[in-house]
């Protein structure tokens, strides 16, 4: 797998493919099972990283909104003016 960052959905699909392959018993070599496990573990780490980043973004919006309830409306007005 390359180091290029992909989407959460991409990583989840790849993980689902690995899990399906392992559950179906399509793999008969221990080495391949271990490789798939390692690959799946890396995919889980990438998904968790993306989820934590999303959670942080949501938290920041909530904090901003709590500190300045009008901040969301002001941001939207600025974005609309830029269009």
Protein Blocks (a to p, Z undefined) as FASTA:
>chain_A
ZZbdcdfklmmmmmmmmmmmmmnopacbfklmmmmmmmmmmmmmmmmmmmmmmmmmmmmm
mmmmmmmmmlmmmmmmmmmmmZZ
